[in-house]
Amino acid sequence: MRRIGVIGAGAWGTALAMAAARAGGAVVVQAREPEVVASINASHENSLFLPGVPLDPAIRATADLAEAAAAEALLLVTPAQHLRAACRSLAPHLAPQVPVVICAKGIELDTGCLMSEAAAAELGDHPVAVLSGPTFAAEVARGLPTAVTLAIRDQILGRRLLEAIGGRTFRPYLSDDLVGAQVGGAVKNVLAIACGIVEGRRLGDNARAALITRGLAEITRLALRLGARAETLMGLSGLGDLTLTCSSLQSRNMSLGAALGQGRTLTEVLGERRSVAEGVYTARAVTDLAARLGVDMPLCQAVDAILNRGADLDAVIEALLTRPFKVEAV
């Protein structure tokens, strides 16, 4: 499994291309932007999405979806809300049984589907895996140590994928719990926005620690309701990813929350960015899904109310702080 295709040449797609190249792969990355294709091929740098990080000269960029899809394994690194459409476009170009590794974190807004469900609906018999965990793209691209979860039902195929992308500093751990890996990766983005608001409002480190802890309880409740295992949420794709994303303003979601906490509007913040803060969309998707399933997720509901339903930020904080006292439990 040497030929690796990467669909999506944002910061994370570029970083994963570097990880696969370090593992010995022949990597082709597909980009929609002609300037990104030109920059990677001519200068060995993604100057638009990952400036200042030198790339392996062997990585090749293309705008041609079919060219990138002519691979033995495919890493799908599109924004979560565009993943289904990307799979639909890819399906005619994939050879039979080529595995597709989902590297996007989110819940589909229109349907409430997990990314694996959306992909399976479009890709038929192609094996689907999920890559998730505590990862800042620039650190992965530079070769700093990182550990992640690779979730797939076929564990033999999973071990082949581990060898195809894993290395000394990019260390995947194998799991068969696709649901747990996805719920952890999706919901942590919503909680990172909440932690950013805590930072922007200067509510203190104690408040952020409490939010992370009670946020993990919300993730676990939803994941268990969907059939995941609790121990998955204690691992890299749960607690690990949550801790990283809620503890650093390198996180796009936490930095967005911090700007909101400082009094800026969502429209202002999003207007300044090329990259996607997935938590903005996931907040509504996860809140709607939790309501349908009868899962209590007050922190996610609070973030959704601020982002998508016109709620006053201070009023939402006050409502959380005046909730009835309860027994600590998941």
C-alpha positions in Angstrom: 0.0 0.0 0.0 2.4 2.6 -1.3 0.4 4.9 -3.6 -1.5 7.4 -1.3 -4.0 9.9 -2.5 -5.0 12.9 -0.4 -8.2 14.8 -1.3 -8.0 18.3 0.1 -4.9 20.4 0.4 -5.7 22.6 3.3 -3.4 22.7 6.3 -4.4 19.2 7.6 -4.4 17.6 4.2 -0.9 18.9 3.5 0.3 17.7 6.9 -1.1 14.2 6.3 0.6 14.2 2.9 3.9 14.8 4.7 3.2 12.0 7.2 2.5 9.6 4.4 5.6 10.7 2.5 7.7 10.1 5.6 6.2 6.6 5.8 7.6 5.9 2.3 4.4 6.6 0.3 4.2 8.0 -3.2 1.8 10.8 -2.4 -0.5 12.8 -4.7 -2.6 15.6 -3.1 -5.6 17.1 -4.8 -6.3 20.8 -4.4 -9.1 22.9 -5.7 -7.0 26.1 -5.8 -4.6 26.4 -8.8 -2.2 28.5 -6.7 -1.9 25.7 -4.2 -1.1 23.2 -6.9 1.5 25.5 -8.3 3.0 26.3 -4.9 3.4 22.7 -3.8 4.9 21.5 -7.1 7.2 24.5 -7.8 8.2 25.7 -4.3 7.4 22.6 -2.2 5.4 24.7 0.2 1.6 25.2 0.6 2.0 29.0 0.9 -1.8 29.6 1.2 -2.7 27.2 4.0 0.6 26.1 5.6 3.1 28.9 4.9 6.7 28.5 6.1 6.6 24.7 6.3 8.9 23.0 3.8 7.3 20.0 2.1 8.9 16.8 0.8 9.8 17.4 -2.8 8.4 14.0 -3.7 4.8 15.1 -2.8 2.9 15.9 -6.0 -0.1 18.2 -6.2 -2.9 18.0 -8.8 -6.2 19.7 -9.5 -7.4 16.4 -11.1 -9.6 14.4 -8.7 -9.2 11.2 -10.8 -5.4 11.5 -10.7 -5.4 11.7 -6.9 -7.9 8.9 -6.6 -5.7 6.5 -8.6 -4.3 5.2 -5.3 -4.1 2.2 -3.0 -5.5 4.2 -0.1 -7.2 7.5 0.0 -7.2 10.1 2.7 -10.3 12.3 2.6 -9.6 15.7 4.1 -12.4 17.8 2.9 -14.5 20.0 5.2 -17.1 17.9 7.0 -20.1 19.5 5.4 -18.7 18.8 1.9 -17.6 15.2 2.5 -20.7 13.5 1.1 -20.4 15.5 -2.2 -16.7 14.7 -2.4 -17.4 11.0 -2.0 -20.0 11.2 -4.7 -17.5 12.7 -7.1 -14.8 10.2 -6.1 -16.8 7.1 -6.5 -16.5 6.7 -10.3 -12.7 7.0 -10.0 -11.9 4.6 -7.3 -10.6 1.1 -8.0 -12.6 -1.7 -6.3 -12.0 -2.1 -2.5 -9.7 0.9 -2.2 -10.0 2.0 1.5 -11.0 5.6 2.2 -9.8 7.2 5.4 -12.0 10.0 6.7 -9.9 12.8 8.2 -12.7 15.3 8.6 -14.3 15.9 12.0 -18.0 16.8 12.1 -21.6 15.7 11.9 -23.6 16.3 8.8 -25.9 19.3 9.3 -28.7 18.3 7.0 -29.0 14.7 8.1 -27.3 14.2 11.5 -25.1 11.5 9.9 -21.6 10.8 11.1 -19.0 11.2 8.4 -18.6 7.4 8.0 -22.4 7.1 7.3 -22.3 9.8 4.7 -19.3 8.3 3.0 -20.7 4.7 3.0 -23.9 6.0 1.4 -21.9 7.3 -1.6 -19.0 4.8 -1.8 -20.8 1.4 -1.5 -18.4 -1.4 -0.8 -15.3 0.6 -0.3 -13.9 0.1 3.2 -14.1 3.2 5.4 -11.8 4.2 8.2 -11.6 7.2 10.5 -8.4 9.0 11.5 -8.9 11.3 14.6 -6.9 12.5 17.5 -5.0 15.5 19.0 -3.3 17.1 16.0 -2.3 20.6 15.0 -1.4 20.5 11.3 1.8 22.6 11.5 3.3 20.3 14.1 2.5 17.1 12.2 3.9 18.7 9.0 7.1 19.6 10.8 7.5 16.1 12.1 6.8 16.8 15.8 5.6 13.7 17.7 1.9 13.0 17.4 -0.4 10.0 18.3 -3.8 9.4 16.7 -6.6 6.9 16.5 -7.2 4.9 13.3 -10.6 3.3 13.6 -11.7 0.6 11.1 -13.8 -2.6 11.4 -11.4 -4.7 9.3 -8.4 -4.9 11.6 -6.1 -6.6 9.1 -6.7 -3.8 6.6 -6.2 -1.4 9.5 -2.7 -2.7 10.1 -1.8 -2.2 6.5 -3.1 1.4 6.8 -1.0 1.9 9.9 2.1 0.9 8.0 1.1 3.2 5.1 0.9 6.4 7.1 2.5 5.7 10.5 6.1 6.5 11.5 8.4 7.4 14.3 6.7 10.8 15.0 3.2 10.0 13.6 1.9 7.1 15.6 -1.6 5.7 14.9 -3.3 3.4 17.4 -5.7 0.9 16.0 -9.4 0.8 17.1 -12.6 -0.8 15.7 -14.9 1.8 17.3 -15.7 4.2 14.4 -18.6 5.8 16.2 -16.6 6.7 19.3 -13.7 8.1 17.3 -16.1 10.3 15.3 -18.2 11.6 18.1 -15.1 12.6 20.1 -13.6 14.4 17.1 -16.7 16.2 16.2 -18.1 17.4 19.5 -14.7 18.6 20.9 -14.8 21.4 18.3 -18.0 22.7 19.8 -16.5 22.5 23.3 -13.3 24.3 22.1 -15.5 27.3 21.0 -16.9 27.3 24.6 -13.4 27.2 26.1 -12.4 30.0 23.8 -15.3 32.1 25.1 -14.1 31.3 28.6 -10.7 32.6 27.6 -12.0 35.7 25.9 -14.3 36.6 28.8 -11.4 35.9 31.3 -13.4 33.5 33.3 -10.3 31.6 34.5 -8.5 28.3 34.2 -10.8 26.7 36.7 -13.8 27.4 34.5 -12.0 26.0 31.5 -11.0 22.8 33.4 -14.6 22.3 34.5 -15.9 22.9 31.0 -13.5 20.3 29.6 -14.5 17.7 32.2 -18.3 18.2 31.9 -17.9 18.5 28.1 -16.3 15.0 28.1 -19.3 13.8 29.9 -21.5 15.2 27.2 -19.4 13.5 24.5 -19.6 10.2 26.3 -23.4 10.4 26.7 -23.9 11.0 23.0 -21.3 8.4 21.9 -22.8 5.7 24.2 -26.3 6.4 22.9 -25.0 5.9 19.3 -23.4 2.6 20.2 -19.8 3.6 21.0 -17.6 2.2 23.8 -16.8 4.5 26.8 -13.1 3.6 26.8 -12.8 5.1 23.3 -13.6 8.5 24.7 -10.8 8.1 27.2 -8.4 7.7 24.4 -6.7 9.9 21.8 -9.8 10.6 19.7 -11.7 11.6 22.9 -9.9 13.0 25.8 -6.7 13.5 23.9 -8.3 15.6 21.1 -10.5 17.5 23.6 -7.6 18.4 25.8 -5.5 19.8 22.9 -8.2 21.7 21.2 -9.5 23.3 24.4 -6.1 24.3 25.6 -4.5 26.3 22.9 -5.3 29.3 20.7 -3.6 27.4 17.8 -7.1 25.7 17.6 -9.2 27.4 15.0 -12.3 26.7 17.1 -10.9 27.9 20.4 -9.5 31.1 18.8 -12.9 31.7 17.3 -14.6 31.4 20.7 -12.0 33.7 22.2 -12.8 36.4 19.7 -16.5 36.0 20.5 -15.7 36.2 24.2 -14.0 39.5 23.5 -17.1 40.9 22.0 -16.6 40.4 18.3 -19.3 39.0 16.1 -19.3 35.6 14.3 -19.7 37.3 10.9 -16.6 39.4 11.6 -14.4 36.5 12.7 -15.5 34.2 9.8 -15.0 36.9 7.3 -11.3 37.1 8.2 -10.6 33.4 7.7 -9.9 31.0 4.8 -9.9 27.9 7.0 -13.0 26.3 8.4 -13.9 26.2 12.1 -16.0 23.0 12.0 -17.5 23.6 15.4 -19.7 26.4 14.0 -21.6 23.8 11.9 -21.3 20.9 14.3 -22.9 22.9 17.2 -26.2 23.0 15.4 -25.9 19.4 14.1 -25.0 17.9 17.4 -27.6 19.8 19.3 -30.3 18.7 16.9 -29.1 15.1 17.0 -29.0 15.1 20.8 -32.5 16.5 21.0 -33.8 13.7 18.7 -32.0 11.1 20.8 -33.0 12.6 24.2 -29.4 13.2 25.2 -28.7 16.0 27.7 -25.9 18.3 26.3 -26.2 21.7 27.9 -22.8 23.0 27.0 -23.2 22.2 23.3 -26.7 23.7 23.4 -25.3 26.9 24.9 -22.7 27.2 22.1 -25.3 26.5 19.5 -27.6 29.2 21.0 -24.8 31.8 20.8 -23.6 30.9 17.3 -26.8 30.0 15.5 -29.9 31.2 17.4 -29.1 34.8 18.3 -28.7 34.2 22.1 -26.9 36.8 24.2 -23.6 35.5 25.3 -23.7 36.8 28.9 -27.3 35.5 29.3 -26.2 32.0 28.2 -23.3 32.0 30.6 -25.6 33.1 33.5 -28.0 30.3 32.6 -25.3 27.7 32.8 -24.0 29.1 36.1 -27.5 28.9 37.7 -28.4 25.4 36.6 -29.6 23.2 39.5 -26.8 21.3 41.4 -26.6 17.6 40.4 -24.7 14.4 41.2 -21.6 14.1 39.2 -22.2 11.4 36.6 -22.0 10.8 32.9 
